[in-house]
């Protein structure tokens, strides 16, 4: 398929040197991937049948509107976690939007998908929310991706601003637009 993102099978199965064993906090039973929202959000089904929105911890992928990097990050996540894939979660918290924040592990692999996205240059390390993560591993993976000019560190990321700065800029524009359309009280 022309233009499709190809992630080698060896990469999906390889254990990066910086990776650690699956954390003891990984929750069993496994979940099943129902959908991929963007480059760092998925929906999974629990064994009970309930669906759970999961925000991938420790990383921040470009927003979908940040073309072409946002859609490329989503495609990478879709390839790493095809629909129906069994996954395990190392849950950290719940965010202000009610999403479960977790490191996500594909069944049978010791490396978090979160780390793979950073390693391949489809997500930034989210320093603001890195406290519960293996900071050294994530930052080393990001540095290696940047040095190798993979993904967002190469042509894909030309002119790309960090997703957290992009969202802040969008919020500021919305506030300015909202205030510009308020009737004058006078």
KEVEX-124597 format. One line per 4 residues: for each residue x, z, y of N, C-alpha, C, O. Coordinates in nm, 2 decimals. Each point is the difference from the previous one (the first is absolute). Layout:
<recs>
X:Z:Y:X:Z:Y:X:Z:Y:X:Z:Y  ...
</recs>
This chain:
<recs>
0.09:0.00:-0.12:-0.09:0.00:0.12:0.09:0.00:0.12:0.08:0.09:0.02  -0.09:-0.19:0.07:0.08:-0.01:0.12:-0.02:0.11:0.09:-0.12:0.04:0.03  0.23:0.02:0.02:-0.01:0.11:0.10:-0.03:0.13:-0.06:0.00:0.10:0.07  -0.01:-0.09:-0.20:-0.03:0.13:-0.07:0.12:0.08:0.00:0.11:-0.05:-0.01
-0.13:0.18:0.02:0.11:0.10:0.00:0.04:0.02:-0.15:-0.09:0.04:-0.08  0.21:-0.06:0.05:0.04:0.03:-0.14:0.10:0.12:-0.01:0.10:0.00:0.07  -0.14:0.10:-0.14:0.08:0.12:-0.02:0.04:-0.01:-0.15:-0.08:0.00:-0.09  0.22:-0.01:0.07:0.05:-0.01:-0.13:-0.05:0.12:-0.09:-0.01:0.11:0.04
-0.01:-0.15:-0.17:-0.05:0.10:-0.09:0.11:0.11:-0.02:-0.03:0.12:-0.01  0.16:-0.15:0.01:0.10:0.10:-0.01:0.00:0.10:0.11:0.03:0.12:-0.02  -0.08:-0.16:0.14:-0.01:0.09:0.11:-0.11:0.10:-0.02:0.01:0.11:0.03  -0.12:-0.16:-0.08:-0.11:0.09:-0.03:0.03:0.10:-0.10:-0.05:0.11:0.00
0.14:-0.14:-0.09:0.03:0.09:-0.11:0.13:0.08:0.02:0.03:0.10:-0.07  0.05:-0.15:0.17:0.14:0.06:0.02:-0.02:0.14:0.07:-0.09:0.02:0.07  0.18:0.07:-0.11:0.01:0.13:0.07:0.11:-0.01:0.10:0.12:-0.01:-0.03  -0.15:0.01:0.16:0.10:0.00:0.10:0.09:0.12:-0.01:-0.04:0.11:-0.04
0.17:-0.13:0.08:0.09:0.11:-0.01:-0.04:0.13:0.08:0.02:0.11:-0.04  -0.10:-0.14:0.15:-0.04:0.12:0.08:-0.12:0.06:-0.05:-0.04:0.11:0.05  -0.03:-0.16:-0.15:-0.13:0.05:-0.05:0.02:0.13:-0.08:0.11:0.01:-0.07  -0.20:0.08:0.08:0.00:0.12:-0.08:-0.11:-0.01:-0.11:-0.08:-0.09:0.00
0.09:0.18:-0.10:-0.11:0.00:-0.10:-0.13:0.03:0.07:-0.01:0.05:0.11  -0.10:-0.09:-0.18:-0.13:0.02:0.05:-0.02:0.15:0.03:0.03:0.08:-0.09  -0.08:-0.05:0.21:-0.01:0.14:0.04:-0.10:0.07:-0.09:-0.10:-0.06:-0.06  0.12:0.19:0.04:-0.09:0.09:-0.09:-0.14:0.00:0.06:-0.09:0.03:-0.07
0.08:-0.06:0.20:-0.13:0.01:0.07:-0.09:-0.12:-0.03:-0.11:0.00:0.05  0.16:-0.10:-0.12:-0.08:-0.12:-0.03:-0.12:0.05:-0.08:0.01:0.07:-0.10  -0.13:-0.12:0.15:-0.12:0.04:-0.07:-0.04:-0.09:-0.11:0.00:-0.12:0.01  -0.03:0.18:-0.12:-0.06:-0.07:-0.12:-0.15:0.05:0.00:-0.02:0.11:0.05
-0.07:-0.18:-0.10:0.02:-0.13:-0.07:0.03:-0.11:0.10:-0.02:0.02:0.12  0.06:-0.13:-0.17:0.02:-0.12:0.09:-0.12:-0.05:0.06:-0.11:0.02:-0.05  0.13:-0.08:0.16:-0.11:-0.07:0.08:0.01:-0.15:-0.03:0.10:-0.04:-0.06  -0.20:-0.03:0.10:0.00:-0.14:-0.02:-0.02:-0.07:0.14:-0.09:0.04:0.08
0.17:-0.14:-0.05:-0.01:-0.07:0.13:-0.12:-0.08:0.01:-0.03:-0.09:-0.08  -0.05:0.12:0.18:-0.13:-0.08:0.03:0.02:-0.11:0.10:-0.05:-0.11:-0.01  0.13:0.15:0.12:0.02:-0.10:0.11:0.12:0.04:0.08:0.05:0.11:0.00  0.01:-0.21:0.07:0.11:0.01:0.09:-0.05:-0.02:0.14:-0.05:-0.11:0.03
0.06:0.21:0.06:-0.06:-0.02:0.13:0.10:-0.08:0.09:-0.04:-0.09:0.07  0.16:0.14:-0.06:0.11:-0.06:0.08:0.13:0.03:-0.07:0.00:0.03:-0.12  0.11:-0.03:0.19:0.13:0.03:-0.06:0.03:0.14:-0.04:0.10:0.02:-0.06  -0.19:0.07:0.10:0.03:0.14:-0.03:-0.13:0.08:-0.03:0.00:0.12:0.01
-0.11:-0.19:-0.05:-0.12:0.07:-0.03:-0.06:-0.07:-0.12:-0.02:-0.12:-0.01  -0.02:0.21:-0.09:-0.07:-0.06:-0.12:-0.12:0.09:-0.03:-0.02:0.11:0.06  -0.07:-0.16:-0.14:-0.11:0.08:-0.05:0.01:0.00:-0.15:0.03:-0.10:-0.07  -0.04:0.22:0.01:0.02:0.02:-0.14:-0.13:0.07:-0.06:-0.08:0.06:0.07
0.06:-0.08:-0.20:-0.11:0.07:-0.07:0.06:0.11:-0.08:0.09:-0.02:-0.08  -0.15:0.14:0.09:0.04:0.11:-0.08:-0.07:-0.01:-0.14:-0.08:-0.08:-0.02  0.13:0.16:-0.07:-0.06:0.00:-0.13:-0.15:0.03:0.00:-0.08:-0.05:-0.08  0.03:0.13:0.18:-0.14:0.03:0.02:-0.08:-0.11:0.05:-0.12:0.00:0.00
0.19:-0.11:0.04:-0.08:-0.11:0.06:0.00:-0.01:0.15:-0.03:-0.10:0.06  0.07:0.22:0.00:0.00:0.00:0.15:0.11:-0.08:0.05:0.11:-0.01:-0.06  -0.13:-0.06:0.18:0.10:-0.07:0.06:0.07:0.09:0.11:-0.07:0.08:0.06  0.20:-0.11:-0.04:0.08:0.08:0.09:0.08:-0.10:0.08:0.07:-0.08:-0.06
-0.07:0.09:0.20:0.08:-0.08:0.08:0.14:0.08:0.01:0.00:0.12:0.03  0.10:-0.20:-0.05:0.14:0.06:0.00:0.08:-0.07:0.10:0.02:-0.12:0.01  0.04:0.20:0.08:0.10:-0.04:0.10:0.14:0.03:-0.06:0.03:0.11:-0.03  0.05:-0.22:0.01:0.13:0.02:-0.06:0.09:0.09:0.09:0.02:-0.03:0.12
0.03:0.14:-0.17:0.07:0.10:0.08:0.14:-0.05:0.03:0.05:-0.09:-0.07  0.01:0.14:0.18:0.14:-0.02:0.03:0.03:-0.14:0.06:0.11:-0.02:0.05  -0.20:-0.07:-0.05:0.02:-0.13:0.05:-0.10:-0.05:0.10:-0.11:0.06:0.01  0.14:-0.16:0.06:-0.10:-0.07:0.09:0.02:-0.15:0.00:0.11:-0.04:0.04
-0.20:-0.03:-0.09:0.01:-0.14:-0.01:-0.06:-0.07:0.12:-0.09:0.06:0.07  0.14:-0.18:-0.03:-0.06:-0.06:0.12:-0.15:-0.02:-0.02:-0.06:-0.02:-0.11  -0.01:0.03:0.22:-0.15:-0.02:0.00:-0.03:-0.14:-0.03:0.08:-0.09:0.02  -0.20:0.06:-0.08:-0.05:-0.13:-0.03:0.01:-0.10:0.11:0.03:-0.12:-0.01
-0.06:0.17:0.13:0.00:-0.08:0.12:0.15:-0.04:0.05:0.01:-0.09:0.08  0.09:0.16:-0.14:0.14:-0.03:0.03:0.04:-0.11:-0.09:0.08:0.02:-0.10  -0.12:-0.15:0.13:0.03:-0.11:-0.09:0.14:-0.05:0.03:0.04:-0.01:0.12  0.03:-0.04:-0.22:-0.04:-0.01:-0.14:0.04:0.13:-0.08:-0.03:0.00:-0.12
0.09:0.09:0.18:0.05:0.12:-0.08:-0.11:0.08:-0.06:0.02:0.04:-0.12  -0.13:-0.01:0.19:-0.11:0.08:-0.06:-0.05:-0.06:-0.12:-0.01:0.06:-0.11  -0.04:-0.19:0.11:-0.05:-0.06:-0.12:0.11:-0.01:-0.11:-0.04:0.01:-0.12  0.16:-0.03:0.15:0.11:0.00:-0.10:0.01:0.13:-0.07:0.03:0.01:-0.12
-0.04:0.10:0.20:0.01:0.13:-0.06:-0.12:0.03:-0.10:0.02:0.05:-0.10  -0.13:-0.10:0.14:-0.12:0.02:-0.08:0.02:-0.08:-0.13:-0.03:0.05:-0.11  0.08:-0.17:0.12:0.02:-0.09:-0.12:0.10:0.07:-0.09:-0.01:0.00:-0.12  0.12:0.06:0.18:0.10:0.07:-0.09:-0.07:0.11:-0.07:0.03:0.02:-0.12
-0.11:0.06:0.19:-0.07:0.11:-0.07:-0.09:-0.05:-0.11:-0.02:0.06:-0.10  -0.05:-0.17:0.13:-0.09:-0.06:-0.10:0.08:-0.04:-0.13:-0.05:0.01:-0.11  0.17:-0.06:0.13:0.08:-0.05:-0.11:0.06:0.12:-0.08:0.01:0.00:-0.12  0.02:0.11:0.19:0.05:0.12:-0.06:-0.11:0.08:-0.07:0.02:0.06:-0.11
-0.14:-0.07:0.16:-0.12:0.07:-0.06:-0.12:-0.09:-0.02:-0.09:0.01:0.08  0.10:-0.09:-0.18:-0.12:-0.09:-0.02:-0.12:0.08:-0.02:0.00:0.11:-0.05  -0.12:-0.16:0.08:-0.12:0.07:-0.02:-0.01:0.04:-0.15:0.03:-0.08:-0.09  -0.08:0.20:0.07:-0.01:0.06:-0.13:0.12:0.07:-0.05:0.00:0.06:-0.11
0.11:-0.07:0.18:0.13:0.07:-0.04:-0.02:0.15:-0.01:-0.07:0.06:0.09  0.12:0.00:-0.19:0.00:0.15:-0.01:0.11:0.05:0.09:0.11:-0.04:-0.01  -0.14:0.14:0.08:0.09:0.07:0.09:-0.01:0.15:0.00:-0.11:0.05:-0.04  0.21:0.02:0.07:0.00:0.14:0.02:0.03:0.03:0.15:0.07:-0.08:0.06
-0.12:0.19:-0.02:0.02:0.04:0.14:0.08:0.13:0.01:-0.03:0.10:-0.07  0.12:-0.09:0.17:0.07:0.13:0.04:-0.06:0.03:0.13:0.05:-0.05:0.11  -0.16:0.12:-0.11:-0.08:0.03:0.12:0.07:0.09:0.09:0.05:0.11:-0.04  -0.05:-0.14:0.17:0.06:0.09:0.10:-0.10:0.07:0.09:0.01:0.12:0.02
-0.11:-0.20:0.02:-0.10:0.06:0.10:-0.12:-0.10:0.01:0.00:-0.10:-0.07  -0.09:0.14:0.16:-0.11:-0.09:0.04:0.02:-0.03:0.15:0.02:0.10:0.07  -0.03:-0.22:-0.03:0.02:-0.03:0.14:-0.13:0.01:0.08:-0.10:0.03:-0.06  0.11:-0.05:0.19:-0.11:0.02:0.09:-0.12:-0.09:-0.03:-0.11:0.02:0.05
0.14:-0.13:-0.12:-0.11:-0.10:-0.04:-0.06:0.03:-0.13:-0.08:-0.08:-0.05  0.13:0.19:-0.02:-0.06:0.04:-0.13:0.07:-0.07:-0.11:-0.04:0.01:-0.12  0.15:-0.08:0.14:0.07:-0.07:-0.11:0.10:0.10:-0.06:0.05:0.09:0.06  -0.04:-0.11:-0.19:0.10:0.08:-0.08:0.14:-0.06:0.04:0.01:-0.12:-0.02
0.08:0.20:0.06:0.14:-0.05:0.03:0.09:0.03:-0.12:0.01:0.12:-0.04  0.05:-0.22:-0.02:0.07:0.02:-0.13:0.11:-0.10:-0.02:0.00:-0.11:0.06  0.10:0.15:-0.14:0.09:-0.10:-0.06:-0.07:-0.06:-0.12:-0.07:0.08:-0.07  0.07:-0.21:0.05:-0.07:-0.06:-0.11:0.10:-0.06:-0.10:0.10:-0.06:0.03
-0.13:0.09:-0.16:0.09:-0.04:-0.11:-0.08:-0.09:-0.09:-0.10:0.04:-0.05  0.15:-0.16:0.02:-0.06:-0.08:-0.10:0.03:0.06:-0.13:0.11:0.04:-0.03  -0.20:-0.04:-0.06:0.01:0.07:-0.13:0.13:-0.06:-0.07:0.02:-0.12:-0.01  0.06:0.21:-0.04:0.12:-0.03:-0.07:0.12:-0.03:0.09:0.11:-0.03:-0.06
-0.12:0.04:0.19:0.12:-0.02:0.08:0.03:0.13:0.08:-0.09:0.07:0.05  0.22:-0.04:-0.04:0.04:0.13:0.07:0.01:-0.02:0.15:0.03:0.10:0.07  -0.04:-0.22:-0.02:0.02:-0.02:0.14:-0.13:-0.01:0.07:-0.09:-0.08:-0.04  0.08:0.15:0.15:-0.13:-0.01:0.08:-0.01:-0.14:0.06:0.10:-0.06:0.05
-0.22:0.00:-0.05:-0.03:-0.13:0.06:0.04:0.01:0.15:0.05:-0.10:0.05  -0.07:0.21:0.01:0.03:0.03:0.14:0.15:-0.04:0.02:0.03:-0.07:0.10  0.06:0.12:-0.19:0.14:-0.03:0.01:0.03:-0.15:-0.02:0.08:-0.06:0.07  -0.15:0.00:-0.16:0.02:-0.14:-0.03:-0.03:-0.09:0.13:0.07:-0.09:0.03
-0.18:0.13:0.04:-0.04:-0.07:0.12:0.11:0.01:0.10:0.03:-0.10:0.07  0.03:0.22:-0.05:0.11:0.02:0.10:0.12:-0.08:-0.05:0.06:-0.07:0.08  -0.03:0.08:-0.21:0.12:-0.07:-0.05:-0.01:-0.15:0.02:0.11:-0.06:0.02  -0.22:0.00:-0.03:-0.02:-0.14:0.01:-0.03:-0.05:0.14:-0.01:-0.12:0.03
0.00:0.22:0.06:-0.01:-0.04:0.14:-0.15:-0.03:0.04:-0.02:-0.08:0.09  -0.07:0.14:-0.15:-0.14:-0.02:0.03:-0.07:0.12:0.07:-0.11:0.00:0.03  0.19:0.11:-0.01:-0.05:0.12:0.07:0.12:0.07:0.06:0.12:-0.01:-0.05  -0.15:0.08:0.16:0.10:0.08:0.06:-0.01:0.14:-0.05:-0.11:0.04:-0.05
0.22:0.04:0.05:-0.01:0.14:-0.03:-0.08:0.06:0.12:0.04:-0.03:0.12  -0.13:0.12:-0.15:-0.09:0.06:0.11:0.06:0.14:0.02:-0.05:0.10:-0.05  0.15:-0.10:0.14:0.08:0.12:0.03:-0.09:0.12:0.04:0.03:0.12:-0.03  -0.14:-0.15:0.10:-0.09:0.11:0.05:-0.06:0.07:-0.12:-0.04:0.12:0.02
0.02:-0.18:-0.13:-0.07:0.05:-0.12:0.09:0.00:-0.12:-0.05:-0.03:-0.11  0.17:0.06:0.12:0.10:-0.01:-0.11:0.03:0.13:-0.06:0.08:0.01:-0.09  -0.13:0.10:0.14:0.04:0.14:-0.04:-0.02:0.02:-0.15:0.09:0.07:-0.05  -0.19:-0.11:-0.01:-0.02:0.03:-0.14:0.05:-0.11:-0.09:-0.02:0.00:-0.12
0.11:-0.09:0.17:0.05:-0.11:-0.08:0.15:0.02:-0.01:0.06:0.09:0.06  0.00:-0.16:-0.15:0.14:0.00:-0.02:0.06:-0.08:0.11:0.02:-0.13:-0.01  0.01:0.19:0.12:0.04:-0.06:0.13:0.13:-0.08:-0.02:0.01:-0.12:0.05  0.09:0.17:-0.12:0.12:-0.07:-0.02:-0.02:-0.13:-0.08:0.06:-0.11:0.04
-0.14:0.11:-0.14:-0.03:-0.12:-0.08:-0.07:-0.11:0.08:0.04:-0.11:0.01  -0.15:0.16:0.06:-0.07:-0.10:0.09:0.08:-0.06:0.10:0.00:-0.12:0.03  0.08:0.20:0.04:0.08:-0.06:0.11:0.12:-0.08:-0.05:0.03:-0.10:0.06  0.02:0.13:-0.18:0.10:-0.09:-0.06:-0.06:-0.13:-0.04:0.07:-0.11:0.02
-0.19:0.11:-0.08:-0.06:-0.12:-0.04:-0.03:-0.09:0.13:0.02:-0.12:-0.01  -0.07:0.18:0.12:-0.02:-0.07:0.12:0.13:-0.06:0.05:0.00:-0.12:0.05  0.10:0.20:-0.04:0.13:-0.05:0.05:0.05:-0.12:-0.08:0.05:-0.10:0.05  -0.06:0.11:-0.19:0.04:-0.12:-0.08:-0.09:-0.12:0.02:0.06:-0.11:0.01
-0.19:0.13:0.01:-0.08:-0.12:0.03:0.03:-0.06:0.13:0.01:-0.12:0.01  0.02:0.20:0.09:0.04:-0.05:0.13:0.13:-0.08:0.00:0.02:-0.10:0.05  0.08:0.16:-0.12:0.13:-0.06:-0.02:-0.01:-0.14:-0.07:0.07:-0.09:0.04  -0.16:0.09:-0.14:-0.02:-0.13:-0.08:-0.10:-0.09:0.07:-0.02:-0.11:-0.05
-0.03:0.15:0.16:-0.10:-0.08:0.08:-0.12:-0.04:-0.08:-0.05:-0.12:0.00  0.00:0.21:-0.09:-0.12:-0.03:-0.08:-0.13:0.03:0.08:0.00:0.09:0.08  -0.10:-0.17:-0.11:-0.13:0.02:0.06:0.00:0.02:0.15:0.05:-0.09:0.07  -0.10:0.20:-0.02:-0.01:0.02:0.14:0.13:0.01:0.08:0.00:0.00:0.12
0.11:0.01:-0.20:0.13:0.01:0.06:0.06:-0.14:0.02:0.11:-0.01:0.05  -0.18:-0.09:-0.10:0.05:-0.14:0.01:-0.10:-0.08:0.09:-0.06:0.05:0.09  0.06:-0.18:-0.12:-0.09:-0.09:0.08:-0.15:0.05:0.01:-0.07:-0.02:0.10  0.02:0.08:-0.21:-0.14:0.04:-0.01:-0.03:0.10:0.11:-0.11:0.01:0.05
0.21:0.07:-0.01:-0.02:0.10:0.10:0.04:-0.03:0.14:0.01:0.08:0.09  0.02:-0.21:-0.06:0.04:-0.04:0.13:-0.10:0.04:0.10:-0.12:-0.04:-0.01  0.16:0.11:0.12:-0.09:0.05:0.10:-0.10:0.11:-0.04:-0.09:0.03:0.08  0.10:0.02:-0.20:-0.09:0.10:-0.05:0.03:0.14:0.06:0.12:0.04:0.01
-0.22:0.02:0.04:0.02:0.14:0.05:-0.05:0.09:-0.12:-0.08:-0.04:-0.08  0.13:0.16:0.08:-0.03:0.10:-0.10:-0.15:0.02:0.00:-0.06:0.00:0.11  0.00:0.02:-0.23:-0.15:0.01:-0.01:-0.06:0.11:0.09:-0.10:-0.01:0.06  0.18:0.13:-0.06:-0.05:0.11:0.08:0.00:-0.03:0.15:-0.09:0.04:0.07
0.19:-0.12:-0.02:0.00:-0.04:0.14:-0.11:-0.11:0.02:-0.06:0.01:0.11  0.04:-0.09:-0.20:-0.11:-0.10:0.01:-0.13:0.06:0.01:-0.08:-0.03:0.09  0.05:0.13:-0.17:-0.13:0.07:0.01:-0.02:0.08:0.13:-0.10:0.00:0.06  0.21:0.06:-0.01:0.00:0.07:0.13:-0.03:-0.10:0.11:-0.08:0.03:0.09
0.14:-0.14:-0.10:-0.02:-0.11:0.10:-0.15:-0.05:0.00:-0.06:-0.02:0.10  0.01:0.01:-0.22:-0.14:-0.04:-0.02:-0.10:0.10:0.06:-0.09:-0.03:0.07  0.12:0.16:-0.10:-0.09:0.11:0.05:0.01:0.00:0.16:-0.10:0.02:0.06  0.22:-0.04:-0.01:0.01:0.00:0.15:-0.07:-0.12:0.06:-0.07:0.02:0.10
0.07:-0.13:-0.16:-0.07:-0.12:0.04:-0.15:0.02:0.00:-0.08:-0.03:0.09  0.03:0.10:-0.20:-0.14:0.03:-0.02:-0.05:0.09:0.11:-0.11:-0.01:0.06  0.19:0.12:-0.03:-0.03:0.09:0.11:-0.01:-0.07:0.13:-0.09:0.02:0.08  0.19:-0.10:-0.05:0.00:-0.08:0.13:-0.12:-0.09:0.01:-0.06:-0.01:0.10
0.03:-0.06:-0.21:-0.12:-0.09:0.00:-0.13:0.08:0.02:-0.08:-0.04:0.07  0.07:0.16:-0.14:-0.12:0.08:0.01:-0.01:0.05:0.15:-0.11:-0.01:0.05  0.22:0.06:0.01:-0.01:0.05:0.14:-0.03:-0.11:0.10:-0.06:0.02:0.10  0.11:-0.14:-0.13:-0.02:-0.12:0.09:-0.15:-0.04:0.00:-0.04:-0.06:0.10
-0.03:0.09:-0.20:-0.14:-0.04:-0.01:-0.10:0.11:0.03:-0.12:-0.01:-0.03  0.17:0.12:0.08:-0.09:0.11:0.04:-0.06:-0.03:0.14:0.08:-0.04:0.08  -0.21:0.07:-0.06:-0.05:-0.02:0.13:0.06:0.10:0.10:0.03:0.11:-0.03  -0.02:-0.16:0.15:0.06:0.09:0.11:-0.11:0.10:0.03:-0.12:-0.03:0.02
0.17:0.15:-0.01:-0.09:0.11:0.05:0.02:0.03:0.14:0.10:0.06:0.04  -0.18:-0.11:0.05:0.04:0.01:0.14:-0.11:-0.01:0.09:0.02:0.01:0.12
</recs>
